[in-house]
Amino acid sequence: MEEEQSNDLSPCIGVCQYNEEELCSGCFRNSTEISQWFDMTIEEKKKIISLLPSRMEELF
């Protein structure tokens, strides 16, 4: 059940395009965060998710 809850946290919206800062314009994660996502703990994922709104604001 923890694995299922862990996957539910993904901010991916299926729009994978990187800008010059190497951030995805769909979910605002960087390529390292995306590639390591399924190996991260729930706490690590929540920390990254908490950073996404400020990354979005910086880009738009």
Residue, then its C-alpha position, 0 to 999 in steps of 0.5 A: m500500500e505504501e508503494e501505491q501511495s508513493n506513486d500517487l505523489s507524482p506531479c507528472i502531467g505528461v508534458c515533458q519539455y525541458n527549459e534552459e534551466e533543465l526544469c520540465s515545463g510540465c511538472f517543474r522537476n529537474s531531470t535528476e529528480i524525475s529519473q530518481w523519483f520512483d527510488m525516493t522515499i515519500e518524504e523526499k518526494k514531498k520535499i520536492i513537491s513543496l519546491l514546485p510552486s516557487r519554481m513555477e512562479e520563477l518561470f512564469 
